[in-house]
Amino acid sequence: MTNRLRLDGFLPYRLSITSNLVSDRIARAYESLFGLSIPEWRLVAVVAESNGITQQAIGEKTRMDKVTVSRAAIALVDRGLMARSPNAQDKRSHLLSLTESGRDLYAAVAPKALELEARIFSRFSGEELDAFNTMLRRIDAAAQES
């Protein structure tokens, strides 16, 4: 059989394994340093880039399902890191924004995130990382077309 699937050589599997390894490494750091889960950090980062964003928009941007987004948002609101406000464009939804404590947390976490990224990818040249990022974007586009 020449068309036999071998997981270790199957690119979608390799992407998933590598993504999980990197995410797990980052999750341990965020949890131990800041008490944040990966979904919570993603919400903080996405909300920090906007002046108010809906949970639906966060889900679309991060590719997280709505239950994960909702749970992370509830946890962050309960911790006083995020606030919900009415959405003037859509009365059925709310806008999430960072509180002052949330902005302070983001200011503390963002440099650590960049430091961790640099450590994980330090074995690669800038050119390799640029090429890798370009390939990832092309994969994203191809997967959305399929």
Secondary structure, 3 states (H helix, E strand, C coil): CCCCCCHHHCHHHHHHHHHHHHHHHHHHHHHHHHCCCHHHHHHHHHHHCCCCECHHHHHHHHCCCHHHHHHHHHHHHHCCCEEEEECCCCCCCEEEEECHHHHHHHHHHHHHHHHHHHHHCCCCCHHHHHHHHHHHHHHHHHHHHC
